[in-house]
């Protein structure tokens, strides 16, 4: 874990390389599966994750609320699926998984789909 902590600055730099357009003051997300109209309709975000991914989700909550001024909830995947979450057409559900195979996270993704919401992420692409 200590090794991963020390690798974080490089990992963040590699992640945003080519996406952060500093001179234009813009962010380019070519693989985002939403139109501008769909994104403008989002009024609330729910991020579902477990373990270390949940910590990343909490950081994401801080930035999304601060920059986008959209309310964000972070749920633990194992609890999300059992609490009958309130999700409507203006809610974006994001699922984060470090491994992509966490049983609780996959179950939460299925729960979000059943609730009628279209999430975004590597696990959801067909």
N, C-alpha and C positions, 0 to 999 in steps of 0.2 A: 504494500500500500504506500509506503514511503516513496518508493520509486515512481509510482503513478502520480503522487503529489508533486514531485519535482519535475515531472514531464508535462504538467498541466499548461504552463505558458506556451510551450511549443504546440501542444495539442489544440489549444484555442487559436493560436496563430494559423495553424494549418487548416482549421475548420472554417475560419472566416476569409482565408486567402481567396481573392477573386470574387468575393461576395460583397465586401465592404468597399464602397466607392467613396473614399474620404473627400476627394475634391468636389464631387457632386452632392455630398451629404446624403447619400442614398445607399440602400442595401439591395443587392440583386440576388434573388432567390429563384433561379431558373427552373428548379425542380419542384417548386411549390405547385400543388395541384388545385389551386383555387384562383378564381378570377378576382379582379379588384372589387367587383360588385359583391361577390360572396364574402370576401374579407370585411367589407364595409358593413355587412349585415351582422357580423359577430358582435354580440353584446356581453359575452361572458366566456371564459375559458376554464375548462377543467383539465388538469394535468394528472394523469394516473401513473404511478411508478412504485417500485419497491427498492429498498436498500439504498445503495449509492445513487441510483438513478433518481430516487426521491429527493436526495440532496440537490442534485442538478435541477430538478423540477422547482425546488424552493428558490434557487437562484433565478431561474426563468420567471417565476412569479414576480420577483422583485423588479426585474427589468420590464416585463410586459405591463405590469401595473404602472410603473414609473414613466415609461415612454409612450405606451399606447393608451394609458388611462382606461383600461378595461379590467374589470374585476376578475381575479384568477383564484381558483381553489386548487389545492394540491391534495390528492387522495392517495392513500396506500391501496394498492391494487387488491389485496386480499380483503379489504373492507368495502371497497367500491361496489363490488359485485353483490354484496349482501344487504346493502343499505337502501336499495331502490332509489337511486339518485334522481334528482329533478333535472332533466335534460330536455331542452326544447330546441326549436329550429334556429334559435339565435345563440346556441351554445356550441362552442368548438371543443371537442374532446381530443386531447393529445395523449398518447400513450408512449412512455419512454421505457425502453428495456436495454440494459447493457448487453445482455446475451442474445436477446431476441427470442428466447425460449422459456422464459419464466412462466410457469403454469398460471399463477395468479394474474399476471399481467395479460396473458393471452385471454384468460377468462374475462377480465375487465374489458378488453377490447371487444369481445363478443357481446358483452352486456351493453356496451355503448351502441353497438350496431343494432341490437335488438330494440333499444330505446329509440331507434330511428335517426341517429346522428351519424354523420359522415366524419370520421376522424381523419388524421393525416399521419403518415409515417411509414417507415420501411415495412413494418409488419402488415400494413393494410394494402399495399400496392398489389395489384394482380398481374 
